[in-house]
Amino acid sequence: MCGIIGYTGHRPAVPVIMDGLRRLEYRGYDSAGLAVVEGQQLRVVRAEGKLSALDACLEGLDCGLALTGVGHTRWATHGLPVVRNAHPHQDASGRFALVHNGIIENYAELKAMLQAEGVIFVSETDTEVLVQLIAREIASCGDVRQGIAAALGQVEGAYAFALIDRQTPDTLWAGRQASPLVLGLGVAEHFVASDIPAFLPFTREVVFLEDGEIVEIRPHTWAVFDARSLGVKDKTISRITWDVQAAQKGGFKHFMLKEIFEQPQVVRDALAGRLRGGGVVVPELDGLARPERVVVIACGTSWHAGLWGRYLLESMAGIPTQVETASEFRYGGFVVRPTDTVVAISQSGETADTLAALRLARQAGATVLGLCNVVGSSIARESNRVLYTQAGPEISVASTKAMTSQMVVLLLLALHWGRERIGGSRTETILHGLAALPEVLEATLPGLRHQAQALARTYAGCRGCFYLGRGPMYPLALEGALKLKEISYIHAEGYAAGEMKHGPIALIDRDFPTVALVLRDELLPKMRSNLQEVVARGGRILAITNPGVEVPATDLWAVPEAPAPLGGLLVLPALQLLAYEIAVHLGCDVDQPRNLAKSVTVE
Ligand code: AGP
């Protein structure tokens, strides 16, 4: 997610903006920039890489009289992380400068319309389209506020933006739609930012903007308007009691918990621009034939996402699918044919084993499709095509929201490649369920966390535990076990439930409980039999299931039912929260577990 800060007041704007961007660095970014209004001129400075590079560009520049400006740290979604794509972006006349966080879904259509009117674009970003559109509408109506509203009325997607105008040096405009933006109220100075830490040292008085609102700020005045009617909105002023570090976590105790609770938005962002006319659109695959065979290569949690995706690619799309850990793929001598499509799944896009396996696949002539979260990462750049999961930066070492975004994209792939096989009604049911999923998750997560806290007190003392599942729940059992292992250091075994009786059942006793993933599906009777085997040996069972499902268990933990195969997207947060609360109960360092690195860039 990008970082935005805007300022107008009595201080030199550049130091305030740079200070604010530094407090937003935790959000992750790959380029940065700022623009200030000095007299009737705009000064725009941008740099690739970290803020130190921007600092270097600012040396020697005297912008001391500039009291209004905007700054931005960019997390690339459209266009590589290079200077021409860095924010702020200006309109063709150079009158306006704008910074943006979000995804303009219809940017291609808007860009074509503007190009047809003679607008020349200098970047690949959706943001430049937004500022050019705003400038067009302002030129047409002659009023900045009305022009912004007219432009936003044509925009589809998510945005938080801040805009300055060299013709009004003390004024700043901003607005939001499905992307966070908050107003900071100082004394003879005001701020806007994508997150509170950016201006917390200057003021704790904030106004939270809602979707469909725009704000106009000057050093001594501020006003919030409805973006369509331009009617003035009454807003509540809140006082922030957090410190900066707590604010960076959005008030959550750990980044892992914050990222678990970001998953509703992650689902929305993974779907952004990919649902149209009752079907799935994947422009990144244009011109590619339906694969004869898919080989997934990945590591860790991404490997689990691939294993889950296999069930969909085979049963829905009818594509033979093999899933390998990248480290085994590298040395296993496995057959890869030029007709294969190799899907390389990686949140960081820098995992050494996955990158090496990708290169082997390219050498074999296969088509490589990268499924990455970091734009411009090595795996993204070396893939033939790349599908970005758009989950925003994942700070916590334990991967959570990345897997949710990977599963959503894999489901879209299965629907896309299986569109000739899957009936229209099933597709409609799944897409309807996907569209509803963010709200279901938002309603469910707080209760799940509360229940996980209670369950943690019961299960934290075990010497180890099983995670059992069948079908698509088997990869989730593996993921649940990995989450527990890596942040609480309790040994856990993820197993295919049908495999348990072939030896591992010997482990069962009172201190080796079983977490069973048992949804209301065709495998429920089989799971019941497996759990009766566990009960017969005195094992405790925590069954993560759907409301009303009857299974032998010590504890029943219900997650909402969803049309197959969406159930896994509701089980996954429960597994994440269980591991999180057990680790917290045991006093572990949740965000930085021992021995682990966020991106394993070595063999
Ligand atoms: C997951 O919680 C781990 N941190 C780890 O297994 C991770 O998923 C793995 O290293 C792969 O990382 P990637 O997705 O960035 O390639």
Residues whose N, C-alpha, C, O or C-beta is under 5 A from the ligand:
A	BS01	AGP	C299 G300 T301 S302 I345 S346 Q347 S348 G349 T351 V397 A398 S399 A597 K598 V600
